[in-house]
Amino acid sequence: MNSKGNFNVPFGRYKKPEIVNKEALTEAHAYLRQSNIRLLNNSFEKAVADAKPGDFIYFDPPYDPLNKTSSFTSYAPAGFGEKEQVLLRDVYQELNARGCKVLLSNSDTPLIRDLYQEFKIVTVRASRWINAKAEGRGKLNEVLVVGDYYG
């Protein structure tokens, strides 16, 4: 989202994008009704508050900026800066201690490596196609932070 709370990521390079696929939506609706899946519109802290040992939780937060000029962290009007990264780490630690299977992806930055230094950190290469500057697109290092009970 942008700072006004509006969607700001393009749908892709489709000539005639199918915005509403009635058949797929009907199938997804039926599946969600019969499954044990819940969709929430909530803060990450509230979304995982009732997680139990053995639950799998994957966090894909707004990534820590790679440098001062790549400071896009506004997936929500309030932003997602260092303070929120620290809060996320605290929630991650608590869930891990509770026995949840936690996994998190983020930028490969000193802040993220420092925050999650007690956990296994795996470096992965990921393609990035959304960037205001062309040189910021392509393969970048990211990290996966693996909790104690994962696997």
TADA-V939223 format. One record per residue. N is the residue number from 1. PSI is psi as a letter, one per 40 degrees, with the letter a starting at -180 (NA if undefined). OMEGA is omega in degrees with one decimal (NA if undefined). D_LAST is the distance of its C-alpha to the last C-alpha in whole Angstrom. Layout:
BEGIN
n:N psi:PSI omega:OMEGA d_last:D_LAST
n:N psi:PSI omega:OMEGA d_last:D_LAST
END
This chain:
BEGIN
n:1 psi:i omega:173.9 d_last:33
n:2 psi:a omega:-175.6 d_last:36
n:3 psi:e omega:177.6 d_last:38
n:4 psi:e omega:179.5 d_last:40
n:5 psi:e omega:-180.0 d_last:37
n:6 psi:i omega:178.1 d_last:37
n:7 psi:h omega:-177.1 d_last:35
n:8 psi:f omega:178.9 d_last:35
n:9 psi:h omega:-178.1 d_last:33
n:10 psi:i omega:-179.3 d_last:35
n:11 psi:d omega:-178.1 d_last:33
n:12 psi:a omega:-176.7 d_last:34
n:13 psi:f omega:-179.5 d_last:36
n:14 psi:h omega:177.6 d_last:37
n:15 psi:d omega:177.5 d_last:41
n:16 psi:g omega:-176.6 d_last:41
n:17 psi:h omega:176.6 d_last:38
n:18 psi:g omega:-175.9 d_last:37
n:19 psi:d omega:-179.8 d_last:37
n:20 psi:h omega:176.4 d_last:37
n:21 psi:g omega:-173.4 d_last:35
n:22 psi:d omega:-178.5 d_last:37
n:23 psi:d omega:-179.9 d_last:35
n:24 psi:d omega:178.4 d_last:32
n:25 psi:d omega:178.5 d_last:32
n:26 psi:d omega:178.1 d_last:33
n:27 psi:d omega:178.4 d_last:30
n:28 psi:d omega:178.1 d_last:28
n:29 psi:d omega:179.9 d_last:30
n:30 psi:d omega:179.9 d_last:30
n:31 psi:d omega:-179.0 d_last:26
n:32 psi:d omega:179.3 d_last:26
n:33 psi:d omega:-176.1 d_last:28
n:34 psi:e omega:-177.4 d_last:27
n:35 psi:a omega:178.4 d_last:23
n:36 psi:f omega:-177.9 d_last:22
n:37 psi:h omega:175.6 d_last:21
n:38 psi:h omega:173.5 d_last:23
n:39 psi:h omega:-176.8 d_last:24
n:40 psi:i omega:170.1 d_last:25
n:41 psi:g omega:-169.7 d_last:28
n:42 psi:i omega:172.9 d_last:27
n:43 psi:i omega:-178.6 d_last:26
n:44 psi:d omega:179.4 d_last:23
n:45 psi:d omega:-179.5 d_last:23
n:46 psi:d omega:-177.5 d_last:25
n:47 psi:d omega:-176.8 d_last:22
n:48 psi:e omega:-175.1 d_last:19
n:49 psi:d omega:-177.8 d_last:22
n:50 psi:e omega:179.1 d_last:21
n:51 psi:i omega:-176.8 d_last:17
n:52 psi:i omega:175.6 d_last:16
n:53 psi:h omega:-179.5 d_last:14
n:54 psi:e omega:176.5 d_last:11
n:55 psi:i omega:176.1 d_last:12
n:56 psi:h omega:179.9 d_last:10
n:57 psi:h omega:177.4 d_last:12
n:58 psi:h omega:177.0 d_last:13
n:59 psi:h omega:175.5 d_last:16
n:60 psi:g omega:-173.8 d_last:18
n:61 psi:i omega:167.3 d_last:21
n:62 psi:h omega:-173.2 d_last:25
n:63 psi:i omega:175.3 d_last:24
n:64 psi:h omega:-178.8 d_last:26
n:65 psi:h omega:179.1 d_last:29
n:66 psi:d omega:177.2 d_last:29
n:67 psi:i omega:-175.5 d_last:33
n:68 psi:d omega:-179.4 d_last:35
n:69 psi:e omega:177.9 d_last:37
n:70 psi:f omega:-171.8 d_last:33
n:71 psi:f omega:177.2 d_last:33
n:72 psi:h omega:177.4 d_last:32
n:73 psi:e omega:-172.6 d_last:30
n:74 psi:g omega:173.2 d_last:32
n:75 psi:e omega:177.2 d_last:30
n:76 psi:i omega:-177.1 d_last:32
n:77 psi:d omega:-178.2 d_last:35
n:78 psi:e omega:-179.5 d_last:34
n:79 psi:i omega:179.6 d_last:32
n:80 psi:g omega:-176.2 d_last:29
n:81 psi:a omega:-176.7 d_last:30
n:82 psi:d omega:179.4 d_last:29
n:83 psi:d omega:179.4 d_last:29
n:84 psi:d omega:176.0 d_last:27
n:85 psi:d omega:178.6 d_last:24
n:86 psi:d omega:177.6 d_last:25
n:87 psi:d omega:177.7 d_last:25
n:88 psi:d omega:177.4 d_last:21
n:89 psi:d omega:179.2 d_last:20
n:90 psi:d omega:178.1 d_last:21
n:91 psi:d omega:178.5 d_last:20
n:92 psi:d omega:179.6 d_last:16
n:93 psi:d omega:-178.0 d_last:17
n:94 psi:d omega:177.9 d_last:18
n:95 psi:d omega:177.4 d_last:15
n:96 psi:d omega:179.5 d_last:13
n:97 psi:d omega:179.0 d_last:16
n:98 psi:e omega:-179.7 d_last:16
n:99 psi:e omega:175.8 d_last:12
n:100 psi:i omega:175.1 d_last:11
n:101 psi:h omega:-174.6 d_last:8
n:102 psi:i omega:177.4 d_last:10
n:103 psi:h omega:-178.0 d_last:10
n:104 psi:i omega:172.2 d_last:14
n:105 psi:i omega:179.7 d_last:16
n:106 psi:i omega:175.8 d_last:19
n:107 psi:i omega:175.0 d_last:22
n:108 psi:g omega:-178.9 d_last:22
n:109 psi:i omega:176.8 d_last:25
n:110 psi:d omega:179.8 d_last:26
n:111 psi:d omega:-177.0 d_last:26
n:112 psi:d omega:177.7 d_last:22
n:113 psi:d omega:178.7 d_last:21
n:114 psi:d omega:-178.2 d_last:23
n:115 psi:d omega:-174.1 d_last:22
n:116 psi:f omega:-175.2 d_last:18
n:117 psi:d omega:-179.3 d_last:19
n:118 psi:e omega:-177.2 d_last:17
n:119 psi:i omega:173.6 d_last:14
n:120 psi:h omega:178.9 d_last:12
n:121 psi:h omega:-179.8 d_last:14
n:122 psi:h omega:177.0 d_last:14
n:123 psi:h omega:177.9 d_last:17
n:124 psi:i omega:175.0 d_last:18
n:125 psi:h omega:-178.4 d_last:21
n:126 psi:i omega:177.9 d_last:22
n:127 psi:h omega:176.6 d_last:25
n:128 psi:h omega:-178.5 d_last:27
n:129 psi:e omega:179.4 d_last:30
n:130 psi:h omega:177.5 d_last:31
n:131 psi:h omega:179.8 d_last:33
n:132 psi:d omega:-179.7 d_last:37
n:133 psi:h omega:-176.8 d_last:38
n:134 psi:d omega:-178.5 d_last:37
n:135 psi:e omega:177.5 d_last:36
n:136 psi:e omega:179.2 d_last:33
n:137 psi:i omega:178.5 d_last:32
n:138 psi:a omega:-176.6 d_last:30
n:139 psi:h omega:177.3 d_last:27
n:140 psi:i omega:172.4 d_last:25
n:141 psi:h omega:170.6 d_last:23
n:142 psi:i omega:176.9 d_last:20
n:143 psi:i omega:167.4 d_last:17
n:144 psi:h omega:177.7 d_last:13
n:145 psi:h omega:-171.9 d_last:13
n:146 psi:h omega:178.9 d_last:9
n:147 psi:i omega:-176.5 d_last:9
n:148 psi:d omega:-173.1 d_last:9
n:149 psi:e omega:-179.1 d_last:7
n:150 psi:i omega:175.0 d_last:4
n:151 psi:NA omega:NA d_last:0
END
